[in-house]
Amino acid sequence: LLAELHHRVRNHLQIVGSIIRSESRGGGAEVEAFGERLERRLAALTASYAALQGEDGRSVPARAFLRQVCEPLGTAAVRVEAEASDDLTISGRSTAILGIIANEAVCNAMKHAFPDDRPG
C-alpha cells in the first residue's frame, strides 16, 4: 500500500506540473516566467520526494541526493551544480531536513543573485 501511495503522489505531482505548464502558456511573458519558476520548484519537490521514498533509515550518498534536489532548480540562464565529498552520506532521517534546507538556499540564491534572468 505504501508503494502504491508513493506512485500516486509522484503521478499527482507530474499532473500538477503539466497543469502549470499548460495554464501559463499564452498568458504573456510575466505569467510564463512565473509558471516556469513554479514548475522548477515543483520539479525540485518531486525530486526530493523521489529521493526520500523507499528510504527506511538507510544512509544515502550526499552528492547524488543534493544533485537530485538542487539541479532541477536551474534555468536556461543559471546552472545549478551540487557537489559533496564522495564518502559523505546522509542518514535516511536527515534527508527531508537537508532537502528542505538545500531547496530554500538555492531558491533564495537564484532569486537574489540572478534577478531579471541574469546568467550565472
Residue pairs with C-beta under 8 A, 6 or more apart in sequence:
6 53
6 54
9 49
10 46
10 49
10 50
13 42
13 45
13 46
13 49
14 46
16 42
17 39
17 42
17 43
17 46
20 35
20 38
20 39
20 42
21 35
21 39
23 35
24 31
24 32
24 34
24 35
24 36
24 38
24 39
25 32
25 35
27 35
33 117
36 75
40 72
40 73
40 74
40 75
41 73
41 103
41 107
43 72
43 73
44 69
44 70
44 72
44 73
44 103
44 106
45 103
46 72
47 68
47 69
47 72
48 68
48 69
48 96
48 99
48 100
48 103
50 68
51 60
51 65
51 68
51 69
51 95
51 99
52 95
52 96
52 99
55 92
55 95
56 92
57 91
57 92
57 93
58 92
59 89
59 90
59 91
59 92
60 89
60 90
60 92
60 95
61 84
61 86
61 88
61 89
61 90
62 84
62 85
62 88
62 89
62 90
63 82
63 83
63 84
63 85
63 86
63 88
65 90
65 95
65 98
65 99
66 82
66 83
66 84
66 98
66 102
67 81
67 82
69 82
69 99
69 102
69 103
70 80
70 81
70 82
70 102
70 103
70 106
71 80
71 81
71 82
73 80
73 103
73 106
73 107
73 110
74 80
75 110
75 117
77 114
77 117
77 118
77 119
77 120
78 110
78 114
78 118
78 119
78 120
79 120
80 106
80 110
82 102
90 98
113 120
114 120
